[in-house]
Amino acid sequence: MENREIFSTITTLPPVFVRLDGRAFHRLSETLGLEKPFDDFFHTSIITVCSALLSDSGLNPDFAYTFSDEISLFFTKLPFNGRVEKIDSVAASFAASSLTLSLGGTALLSFDARVIPATPEFAREYLAGRQNEAWRNHLNAYCQQAMIEEGMSAKKAAEHLKGLPAKDLHEMMYKRGFNLATTPAWQRRGILVYKKITEKEGFNPITKEHVVAERSAVTVDEDLPLFTTPEGQVFLRNLLGI
């Protein structure tokens, strides 16, 4: 039977991204009555999922970058001997079950997953690209909600916004008295969840000596720099160990 498992032996080498995307989460938003365009409860829940993926899933990614219902995990060491099908299925199922619990277990949900081979340089480009998408998502979310509140249907609002340049969307909200550049940084630039190594002093009762031990703690950064700026490029180089 195993020779019929046509994708089970496909493997990849690190470094890679695994990108998780929420499936039909617009329906989830309606079911749970989430606030639009951004909901603090959902925001906190996604951070909880990213933290669990880093510390409790057994996958051991280096970090997670997230915005909206998307999570990008970065790996320099791969579980399951790099087996793509198993990495995808475990990451997606763990994220779905973790988010279900975090949201109270009242709605069914799922993620899809894909593996994206990377190099350190490509990883910088990838993260800058996803952050650009976070900004575009942020613009669309505010503009669409404004148009819905003015009486337009969600479908018509989406059709109206499709393909409009970012500057036009920004101007649309500015004319309504709202400056999108003043929204919380996590809405505009996404969130990074990573492991931070800290040193903690302790006492060894056997040797009777004071010792310094390293501890790894999951850290959340909701105030990221713009990755395309010089400051952002330095940040990414440090993050990726370039």
Secondary structure, 3 states (H helix, E strand, C coil): CHHHCCCCCCECCCCEEEEEEECCHHHHHHHHCCCCCCCHHHHHHHHHHHHHHHHCCCCCCCEEEEECCEEEEEECCCCHHHEHHHHHHHHHHHHHHHHHHHCCCCCCCCEEEEEEECCHHHHHHHHHHHHHHHHHHHHHHHHHHHHHHCCCCHHHHHHHHCCCCHHHHHHHHHHCCCCHHHCCHHHHHCEEEEEEEEEEEEEECCCCEEEEEEEEEEEEECCCCCCCCHHHHHHHHHHHCC
